[in-house]
Amino acid sequence: MYNRISNREVEAKVTTAAAAAQLIKDGMTVGMSGFSMAGYPKAVPTALARRAEKGE
């Protein structure tokens, strides 16, 4: 994936879905877009669901 990112400042912000899910705290509102299957968010909501299953 990193070979597709030409801006090194942006590349430094790329993280895993699990790490991104850890940034979401109880009570936060999370907006997601994706009107087509190509843009449908999959990894972060799944990681967030795993946290919920663990009781977080």
PDB file of N, CA, C, O and CB in Angstrom:
ATOM      1  N   MET A   1       0.826  -1.192   0.000  1.00  0.00           N
ATOM      2  CA  MET A   1       0.000   0.000   0.000  1.00  0.00           C
ATOM      3  C   MET A   1       0.869   1.255   0.000  1.00  0.00           C
ATOM      4  O   MET A   1       0.519   2.246  -0.641  1.00  0.00           O
ATOM      5  CB  MET A   1      -0.939  -0.001   1.207  1.00  0.00           C
ATOM      6  N   TYR A   2       1.988   1.225   0.706  1.00  0.00           N
ATOM      7  CA  TYR A   2       2.805   2.427   0.839  1.00  0.00           C
ATOM      8  C   TYR A   2       3.338   2.917  -0.496  1.00  0.00           C
ATOM      9  O   TYR A   2       3.617   4.107  -0.642  1.00  0.00           O
ATOM     10  CB  TYR A   2       3.952   2.168   1.776  1.00  0.00           C
ATOM     11  N   ASN A   3       3.487   2.037  -1.467  1.00  0.00           N
ATOM     12  CA  ASN A   3       3.968   2.483  -2.769  1.00  0.00           C
ATOM     13  C   ASN A   3       2.923   3.293  -3.519  1.00  0.00           C
ATOM     14  O   ASN A   3       3.240   3.913  -4.534  1.00  0.00           O
ATOM     15  CB  ASN A   3       4.388   1.296  -3.601  1.00  0.00           C
ATOM     16  N   ARG A   4       1.678   3.299  -3.039  1.00  0.00           N
ATOM     17  CA  ARG A   4       0.616   4.091  -3.673  1.00  0.00           C
ATOM     18  C   ARG A   4       0.482   5.483  -3.068  1.00  0.00           C
ATOM     19  O   ARG A   4      -0.245   6.315  -3.611  1.00  0.00           O
ATOM     20  CB  ARG A   4      -0.708   3.363  -3.561  1.00  0.00           C
ATOM     21  N   ILE A   5       1.163   5.758  -1.959  1.00  0.00           N
ATOM     22  CA  ILE A   5       1.073   7.057  -1.284  1.00  0.00           C
ATOM     23  C   ILE A   5       2.310   7.866  -1.633  1.00  0.00           C
ATOM     24  O   ILE A   5       3.428   7.488  -1.282  1.00  0.00           O
ATOM     25  CB  ILE A   5       0.936   6.889   0.269  1.00  0.00           C
ATOM     26  N   SER A   6       2.109   8.984  -2.328  1.00  0.00           N
ATOM     27  CA  SER A   6       3.258   9.786  -2.747  1.00  0.00           C
ATOM     28  C   SER A   6       3.633  10.858  -1.731  1.00  0.00           C
ATOM     29  O   SER A   6       4.764  11.343  -1.751  1.00  0.00           O
ATOM     30  CB  SER A   6       2.973  10.433  -4.078  1.00  0.00           C
ATOM     31  N   ASN A   7       2.727  11.239  -0.852  1.00  0.00           N
ATOM     32  CA  ASN A   7       2.999  12.270   0.144  1.00  0.00           C
ATOM     33  C   ASN A   7       3.462  11.596   1.435  1.00  0.00           C
ATOM     34  O   ASN A   7       2.689  10.869   2.060  1.00  0.00           O
ATOM     35  CB  ASN A   7       1.737  13.156   0.396  1.00  0.00           C
ATOM     36  N   ARG A   8       4.702  11.824   1.839  1.00  0.00           N
ATOM     37  CA  ARG A   8       5.274  11.159   3.013  1.00  0.00           C
ATOM     38  C   ARG A   8       4.606  11.604   4.316  1.00  0.00           C
ATOM     39  O   ARG A   8       4.551  10.824   5.266  1.00  0.00           O
ATOM     40  CB  ARG A   8       6.769  11.433   3.085  1.00  0.00           C
ATOM     41  N   GLU A   9       4.102  12.828   4.382  1.00  0.00           N
ATOM     42  CA  GLU A   9       3.392  13.278   5.586  1.00  0.00           C
ATOM     43  C   GLU A   9       2.103  12.493   5.765  1.00  0.00           C
ATOM     44  O   GLU A   9       1.732  12.145   6.886  1.00  0.00           O
ATOM     45  CB  GLU A   9       3.090  14.787   5.511  1.00  0.00           C
ATOM     46  N   VAL A  10       1.430  12.220   4.675  1.00  0.00           N
ATOM     47  CA  VAL A  10       0.201  11.420   4.737  1.00  0.00           C
ATOM     48  C   VAL A  10       0.551   9.976   5.073  1.00  0.00           C
ATOM     49  O   VAL A  10      -0.144   9.336   5.862  1.00  0.00           O
ATOM     50  CB  VAL A  10      -0.581  11.493   3.394  1.00  0.00           C
ATOM     51  N   GLU A  11       1.609   9.467   4.488  1.00  0.00           N
ATOM     52  CA  GLU A  11       2.028   8.088   4.731  1.00  0.00           C
ATOM     53  C   GLU A  11       2.263   7.834   6.223  1.00  0.00           C
ATOM     54  O   GLU A  11       1.972   6.747   6.723  1.00  0.00           O
ATOM     55  CB  GLU A  11       3.300   7.773   3.935  1.00  0.00           C
ATOM     56  N   ALA A  12       2.785   8.828   6.925  1.00  0.00           N
ATOM     57  CA  ALA A  12       3.062   8.698   8.355  1.00  0.00           C
ATOM     58  C   ALA A  12       1.783   8.557   9.179  1.00  0.00           C
ATOM     59  O   ALA A  12       1.835   8.118  10.327  1.00  0.00           O
ATOM     60  CB  ALA A  12       3.856   9.899   8.842  1.00  0.00           C
ATOM     61  N   LYS A  13       0.643   8.923   8.608  1.00  0.00           N
ATOM     62  CA  LYS A  13      -0.632   8.850   9.322  1.00  0.00           C
ATOM     63  C   LYS A  13      -1.379   7.542   9.086  1.00  0.00           C
ATOM     64  O   LYS A  13      -2.413   7.296   9.706  1.00  0.00           O
ATOM     65  CB  LYS A  13      -1.506  10.003   8.914  1.00  0.00           C
ATOM     66  N   VAL A  14      -0.863   6.711   8.198  1.00  0.00           N
ATOM     67  CA  VAL A  14      -1.508   5.432   7.909  1.00  0.00           C
ATOM     68  C   VAL A  14      -1.310   4.504   9.100  1.00  0.00           C
ATOM     69  O   VAL A  14      -0.207   4.406   9.638  1.00  0.00           O
ATOM     70  CB  VAL A  14      -0.937   4.792   6.605  1.00  0.00           C
ATOM     71  N   THR A  15      -2.377   3.822   9.513  1.00  0.00           N
ATOM     72  CA  THR A  15      -2.313   2.938  10.670  1.00  0.00           C
ATOM     73  C   THR A  15      -3.179   1.708  10.417  1.00  0.00           C
ATOM     74  O   THR A  15      -3.832   1.604   9.378  1.00  0.00           O
ATOM     75  CB  THR A  15      -2.767   3.676  11.956  1.00  0.00           C
ATOM     76  N   THR A  16      -3.182   0.809  11.338  1.00  0.00           N
ATOM     77  CA  THR A  16      -4.013  -0.391  11.212  1.00  0.00           C
ATOM     78  C   THR A  16      -5.443  -0.072  11.625  1.00  0.00           C
ATOM     79  O   THR A  16      -5.706   0.934  12.284  1.00  0.00           O
ATOM     80  CB  THR A  16      -3.446  -1.550  12.072  1.00  0.00           C
ATOM     81  N   ALA A  17      -6.355  -0.939  11.229  1.00  0.00           N
ATOM     82  CA  ALA A  17      -7.759  -0.764  11.618  1.00  0.00           C
ATOM     83  C   ALA A  17      -7.912  -0.865  13.128  1.00  0.00           C
ATOM     84  O   ALA A  17      -8.686  -0.117  13.725  1.00  0.00           O
ATOM     85  CB  ALA A  17      -8.650  -1.812  10.926  1.00  0.00           C
ATOM     86  N   ALA A  18      -7.184  -1.779  13.744  1.00  0.00           N
ATOM     87  CA  ALA A  18      -7.271  -1.943  15.201  1.00  0.00           C
ATOM     88  C   ALA A  18      -6.783  -0.692  15.926  1.00  0.00           C
ATOM     89  O   ALA A  18      -7.388  -0.270  16.911  1.00  0.00           O
ATOM     90  CB  ALA A  18      -6.452  -3.163  15.653  1.00  0.00           C
ATOM     91  N   ALA A  19      -5.702  -0.105  15.446  1.00  0.00           N
ATOM     92  CA  ALA A  19      -5.189   1.120  16.072  1.00  0.00           C
ATOM     93  C   ALA A  19      -6.165   2.274  15.862  1.00  0.00           C
ATOM     94  O   ALA A  19      -6.361   3.089  16.763  1.00  0.00           O
ATOM     95  CB  ALA A  19      -3.798   1.484  15.499  1.00  0.00           C
ATOM     96  N   ALA A  20      -6.775   2.349  14.689  1.00  0.00           N
ATOM     97  CA  ALA A  20      -7.764   3.399  14.432  1.00  0.00           C
ATOM     98  C   ALA A  20      -8.985   3.215  15.322  1.00  0.00           C
ATOM     99  O   ALA A  20      -9.541   4.190  15.826  1.00  0.00           O
ATOM    100  CB  ALA A  20      -8.182   3.398  12.951  1.00  0.00           C
ATOM    101  N   ALA A  21      -9.401   1.975  15.513  1.00  0.00           N
ATOM    102  CA  ALA A  21     -10.564   1.704  16.370  1.00  0.00           C
ATOM    103  C   ALA A  21     -10.297   2.103  17.818  1.00  0.00           C
ATOM    104  O   ALA A  21     -11.221   2.482  18.538  1.00  0.00           O
ATOM    105  CB  ALA A  21     -10.942   0.220  16.301  1.00  0.00           C
ATOM    106  N   GLN A  22      -9.044   2.019  18.246  1.00  0.00           N
ATOM    107  CA  GLN A  22      -8.699   2.425  19.611  1.00  0.00           C
ATOM    108  C   GLN A  22      -8.850   3.926  19.828  1.00  0.00           C
ATOM    109  O   GLN A  22      -8.991   4.378  20.964  1.00  0.00           O
ATOM    110  CB  GLN A  22      -7.278   2.009  19.931  1.00  0.00           C
ATOM    111  N   LEU A  23      -8.823   4.695  18.750  1.00  0.00           N
ATOM    112  CA  LEU A  23      -8.989   6.146  18.860  1.00  0.00           C
ATOM    113  C   LEU A  23     -10.448   6.544  19.084  1.00  0.00           C
ATOM    114  O   LEU A  23     -10.730   7.676  19.478  1.00  0.00           O
ATOM    115  CB  LEU A  23      -8.458   6.826  17.606  1.00  0.00           C
ATOM    116  N   ILE A  24     -11.369   5.624  18.834  1.00  0.00           N
ATOM    117  CA  ILE A  24     -12.798   5.904  18.974  1.00  0.00           C
ATOM    118  C   ILE A  24     -13.204   5.599  20.408  1.00  0.00           C
ATOM    119  O   ILE A  24     -13.095   4.461  20.864  1.00  0.00           O
ATOM    120  CB  ILE A  24     -13.648   5.069  17.958  1.00  0.00           C
ATOM    121  N   LYS A  25     -13.668   6.613  21.107  1.00  0.00           N
ATOM    122  CA  LYS A  25     -14.036   6.486  22.523  1.00  0.00           C
ATOM    123  C   LYS A  25     -15.552   6.453  22.686  1.00  0.00           C
ATOM    124  O   LYS A  25     -16.291   6.905  21.812  1.00  0.00           O
ATOM    125  CB  LYS A  25     -13.440   7.647  23.345  1.00  0.00           C
ATOM    126  N   ASP A  26     -16.004   5.916  23.812  1.00  0.00           N
ATOM    127  CA  ASP A  26     -17.423   5.829  24.122  1.00  0.00           C
ATOM    128  C   ASP A  26     -18.067   7.211  24.052  1.00  0.00           C
ATOM    129  O   ASP A  26     -17.543   8.174  24.611  1.00  0.00           O
ATOM    130  CB  ASP A  26     -17.634   5.207  25.511  1.00  0.00           C
ATOM    131  N   GLY A  27     -19.191   7.303  23.372  1.00  0.00           N
ATOM    132  CA  GLY A  27     -19.923   8.555  23.256  1.00  0.00           C
ATOM    133  C   GLY A  27     -19.577   9.362  22.017  1.00  0.00           C
ATOM    134  O   GLY A  27     -20.279  10.320  21.692  1.00  0.00           O
ATOM    135  N   MET A  28     -18.516   8.997  21.322  1.00  0.00           N
ATOM    136  CA  MET A  28     -18.148   9.713  20.101  1.00  0.00           C
ATOM    137  C   MET A  28     -19.111   9.367  18.977  1.00  0.00           C
ATOM    138  O   MET A  28     -19.676   8.273  18.945  1.00  0.00           O
ATOM    139  CB  MET A  28     -16.704   9.382  19.689  1.00  0.00           C
ATOM    140  N   THR A  29     -19.289  10.293  18.070  1.00  0.00           N
ATOM    141  CA  THR A  29     -20.071  10.061  16.862  1.00  0.00           C
ATOM    142  C   THR A  29     -19.087   9.839  15.724  1.00  0.00           C
ATOM    143  O   THR A  29     -18.187  10.647  15.494  1.00  0.00           O
ATOM    144  CB  THR A  29     -21.045  11.259  16.556  1.00  0.00           C
ATOM    145  N   VAL A  30     -19.272   8.733  15.020  1.00  0.00           N
ATOM    146  CA  VAL A  30     -18.380   8.387  13.919  1.00  0.00           C
ATOM    147  C   VAL A  30     -19.182   8.417  12.627  1.00  0.00           C
ATOM    148  O   VAL A  30     -20.171   7.697  12.489  1.00  0.00           O
ATOM    149  CB  VAL A  30     -17.719   6.989  14.138  1.00  0.00           C
ATOM    150  N   GLY A  31     -18.764   9.235  11.696  1.00  0.00           N
ATOM    151  CA  GLY A  31     -19.422   9.304  10.396  1.00  0.00           C
ATOM    152  C   GLY A  31     -18.624   8.530   9.365  1.00  0.00           C
ATOM    153  O   GLY A  31     -17.396   8.610   9.322  1.00  0.00           O
ATOM    154  N   MET A  32     -19.326   7.789   8.546  1.00  0.00           N
ATOM    155  CA  MET A  32     -18.673   7.019   7.482  1.00  0.00           C
ATOM    156  C   MET A  32     -19.441   7.225   6.202  1.00  0.00           C
ATOM    157  O   MET A  32     -20.666   7.349   6.203  1.00  0.00           O
ATOM    158  CB  MET A  32     -18.589   5.507   7.835  1.00  0.00           C
ATOM    159  N   SER A  33     -18.713   7.259   5.122  1.00  0.00           N
ATOM    160  CA  SER A  33     -19.370   7.388   3.836  1.00  0.00           C
ATOM    161  C   SER A  33     -19.034   6.184   2.991  1.00  0.00           C
ATOM    162  O   SER A  33     -18.210   5.351   3.368  1.00  0.00           O
ATOM    163  CB  SER A  33     -18.960   8.688   3.125  1.00  0.00           C
ATOM    164  N   GLY A  34     -19.661   6.102   1.880  1.00  0.00           N
ATOM    165  CA  GLY A  34     -19.409   5.000   0.969  1.00  0.00           C
ATOM    166  C   GLY A  34     -20.703   4.622   0.278  1.00  0.00           C
ATOM    167  O   GLY A  34     -21.441   3.751   0.738  1.00  0.00           O
ATOM    168  N   PHE A  35     -20.962   5.278  -0.816  1.00  0.00           N
ATOM    169  CA  PHE A  35     -22.210   5.020  -1.533  1.00  0.00           C
ATOM    170  C   PHE A  35     -22.058   3.895  -2.541  1.00  0.00           C
ATOM    171  O   PHE A  35     -23.019   3.496  -3.198  1.00  0.00           O
ATOM    172  CB  PHE A  35     -22.683   6.279  -2.236  1.00  0.00           C
ATOM    173  N   SER A  36     -20.841   3.390  -2.653  1.00  0.00           N
ATOM    174  CA  SER A  36     -20.614   2.242  -3.530  1.00  0.00           C
ATOM    175  C   SER A  36     -19.805   1.219  -2.752  1.00  0.00           C
ATOM    176  O   SER A  36     -19.175   1.555  -1.749  1.00  0.00           O
ATOM    177  CB  SER A  36     -19.879   2.660  -4.853  1.00  0.00           C
ATOM    178  N   MET A  37     -19.818   0.010  -3.194  1.00  0.00           N
ATOM    179  CA  MET A  37     -19.086  -1.034  -2.488  1.00  0.00           C
ATOM    180  C   MET A  37     -17.579  -0.776  -2.486  1.00  0.00           C
ATOM    181  O   MET A  37     -16.880  -1.224  -1.576  1.00  0.00           O
ATOM    182  CB  MET A  37     -19.378  -2.385  -3.116  1.00  0.00           C
ATOM    183  N   ALA A  38     -17.073  -0.065  -3.485  1.00  0.00           N
ATOM    184  CA  ALA A  38     -15.639   0.214  -3.532  1.00  0.00           C
ATOM    185  C   ALA A  38     -15.219   1.124  -2.385  1.00  0.00           C
ATOM    186  O   ALA A  38     -14.098   1.004  -1.890  1.00  0.00           O
ATOM    187  CB  ALA A  38     -15.263   0.850  -4.870  1.00  0.00           C
ATOM    188  N   GLY A  39     -16.085   2.024  -1.952  1.00  0.00           N
ATOM    189  CA  GLY A  39     -15.746   2.944  -0.886  1.00  0.00           C
ATOM    190  C   GLY A  39     -16.324   2.562   0.461  1.00  0.00           C
ATOM    191  O   GLY A  39     -16.223   3.327   1.420  1.00  0.00           O
ATOM    192  N   TYR A  40     -16.924   1.394   0.544  1.00  0.00           N
ATOM    193  CA  TYR A  40     -17.589   0.964   1.773  1.00  0.00           C
ATOM    194  C   TYR A  40     -16.563   0.704   2.871  1.00  0.00           C
ATOM    195  O   TYR A  40     -15.634  -0.076   2.665  1.00  0.00           O
ATOM    196  CB  TYR A  40     -18.434  -0.300   1.520  1.00  0.00           C
ATOM    197  N   PRO A  41     -16.711   1.339   4.035  1.00  0.00           N
ATOM    198  CA  PRO A  41     -15.755   1.119   5.123  1.00  0.00           C
ATOM    199  C   PRO A  41     -15.964  -0.265   5.734  1.00  0.00           C
ATOM    200  O   PRO A  41     -17.080  -0.608   6.125  1.00  0.00           O
ATOM    201  CB  PRO A  41     -15.897   2.216   6.208  1.00  0.00           C
ATOM    202  N   LYS A  42     -14.912  -1.050   5.817  1.00  0.00           N
ATOM    203  CA  LYS A  42     -15.051  -2.406   6.328  1.00  0.00           C
ATOM    204  C   LYS A  42     -14.158  -2.682   7.534  1.00  0.00           C
ATOM    205  O   LYS A  42     -14.627  -3.234   8.529  1.00  0.00           O
ATOM    206  CB  LYS A  42     -14.741  -3.390   5.238  1.00  0.00           C
ATOM    207  N   ALA A  43     -12.906  -2.316   7.466  1.00  0.00           N
ATOM    208  CA  ALA A  43     -11.932  -2.740   8.461  1.00  0.00           C
ATOM    209  C   ALA A  43     -12.132  -2.077   9.823  1.00  0.00           C
ATOM    210  O   ALA A  43     -12.116  -2.769  10.840  1.00  0.00           O
ATOM    211  CB  ALA A  43     -10.550  -2.450   7.963  1.00  0.00           C
ATOM    212  N   VAL A  44     -12.318  -0.775   9.872  1.00  0.00           N
ATOM    213  CA  VAL A  44     -12.438  -0.084  11.162  1.00  0.00           C
ATOM    214  C   VAL A  44     -13.736  -0.460  11.885  1.00  0.00           C
ATOM    215  O   VAL A  44     -13.686  -0.728  13.086  1.00  0.00           O
ATOM    216  CB  VAL A  44     -12.378   1.435  10.956  1.00  0.00           C
ATOM    217  N   PRO A  45     -14.898  -0.493  11.213  1.00  0.00           N
ATOM    218  CA  PRO A  45     -16.102  -0.927  11.935  1.00  0.00           C
ATOM    219  C   PRO A  45     -15.988  -2.358  12.477  1.00  0.00           C
ATOM    220  O   PRO A  45     -16.509  -2.663  13.550  1.00  0.00           O
ATOM    221  CB  PRO A  45     -17.313  -0.828  11.017  1.00  0.00           C
ATOM    222  N   THR A  46     -15.311  -3.220  11.736  1.00  0.00           N
ATOM    223  CA  THR A  46     -15.110  -4.593  12.209  1.00  0.00           C
ATOM    224  C   THR A  46     -14.208  -4.610  13.440  1.00  0.00           C
ATOM    225  O   THR A  46     -14.483  -5.332  14.398  1.00  0.00           O
ATOM    226  CB  THR A  46     -14.503  -5.468  11.092  1.00  0.00           C
ATOM    227  N   ALA A  47     -13.145  -3.832  13.421  1.00  0.00           N
ATOM    228  CA  ALA A  47     -12.250  -3.742  14.574  1.00  0.00           C
ATOM    229  C   ALA A  47     -12.972  -3.139  15.772  1.00  0.00           C
ATOM    230  O   ALA A  47     -12.740  -3.548  16.909  1.00  0.00           O
ATOM    231  CB  ALA A  47     -11.009  -2.907  14.228  1.00  0.00           C
ATOM    232  N   LEU A  48     -13.832  -2.183  15.525  1.00  0.00           N
ATOM    233  CA  LEU A  48     -14.617  -1.573  16.600  1.00  0.00           C
ATOM    234  C   LEU A  48     -15.598  -2.592  17.188  1.00  0.00           C
ATOM    235  O   LEU A  48     -15.803  -2.633  18.401  1.00  0.00           O
ATOM    236  CB  LEU A  48     -15.381  -0.331  16.078  1.00  0.00           C
ATOM    237  N   ALA A  49     -16.195  -3.403  16.332  1.00  0.00           N
ATOM    238  CA  ALA A  49     -17.107  -4.446  16.802  1.00  0.00           C
ATOM    239  C   ALA A  49     -16.367  -5.465  17.665  1.00  0.00           C
ATOM    240  O   ALA A  49     -16.916  -5.949  18.655  1.00  0.00           O
ATOM    241  CB  ALA A  49     -17.781  -5.148  15.610  1.00  0.00           C
ATOM    242  N   ARG A  50     -15.143  -5.793  17.306  1.00  0.00           N
ATOM    243  CA  ARG A  50     -14.344  -6.722  18.119  1.00  0.00           C
ATOM    244  C   ARG A  50     -14.105  -6.147  19.509  1.00  0.00           C
ATOM    245  O   ARG A  50     -14.145  -6.882  20.496  1.00  0.00           O
ATOM    246  CB  ARG A  50     -12.995  -7.026  17.432  1.00  0.00           C
ATOM    247  N   ARG A  51     -13.859  -4.849  19.600  1.00  0.00           N
ATOM    248  CA  ARG A  51     -13.704  -4.210  20.908  1.00  0.00           C
ATOM    249  C   ARG A  51     -14.971  -4.340  21.718  1.00  0.00           C
ATOM    250  O   ARG A  51     -14.922  -4.627  22.914  1.00  0.00           O
ATOM    251  CB  ARG A  51     -13.332  -2.736  20.753  1.00  0.00           C
ATOM    252  N   ALA A  52     -16.115  -4.131  21.073  1.00  0.00           N
ATOM    253  CA  ALA A  52     -17.405  -4.237  21.772  1.00  0.00           C
ATOM    254  C   ALA A  52     -17.646  -5.650  22.262  1.00  0.00           C
ATOM    255  O   ALA A  52     -18.159  -5.847  23.364  1.00  0.00           O
ATOM    256  CB  ALA A  52     -18.554  -3.803  20.856  1.00  0.00           C
ATOM    257  N   GLU A  53     -17.282  -6.635  21.458  1.00  0.00           N
ATOM    258  CA  GLU A  53     -17.447  -8.029  21.865  1.00  0.00           C
ATOM    259  C   GLU A  53     -16.617  -8.368  23.095  1.00  0.00           C
ATOM    260  O   GLU A  53     -16.993  -9.232  23.886  1.00  0.00           O
ATOM    261  CB  GLU A  53     -17.071  -8.952  20.725  1.00  0.00           C
ATOM    262  N   LYS A  54     -15.490  -7.685  23.252  1.00  0.00           N
ATOM    263  CA  LYS A  54     -14.618  -7.898  24.419  1.00  0.00           C
ATOM    264  C   LYS A  54     -15.127  -7.144  25.651  1.00  0.00           C
ATOM    265  O   LYS A  54     -14.565  -7.270  26.738  1.00  0.00           O
ATOM    266  CB  LYS A  54     -13.181  -7.454  24.096  1.00  0.00           C
ATOM    267  N   GLY A  55     -16.191  -6.361  25.472  1.00  0.00           N
ATOM    268  CA  GLY A  55     -16.757  -5.617  26.592  1.00  0.00           C
ATOM    269  C   GLY A  55     -16.198  -4.229  26.762  1.00  0.00           C
ATOM    270  O   GLY A  55     -16.436  -3.590  27.787  1.00  0.00           O
ATOM    271  N   GLU A  56     -15.457  -3.744  25.780  1.00  0.00           N
ATOM    272  CA  GLU A  56     -14.908  -2.386  25.883  1.00  0.00           C
ATOM    273  C   GLU A  56     -15.976  -1.365  25.563  1.00  0.00           C
ATOM    274  O   GLU A  56     -15.710  -0.163  25.595  1.00  0.00           O
ATOM    275  CB  GLU A  56     -13.705  -2.205  24.942  1.00  0.00           C
TER     276      GLU A  56
END
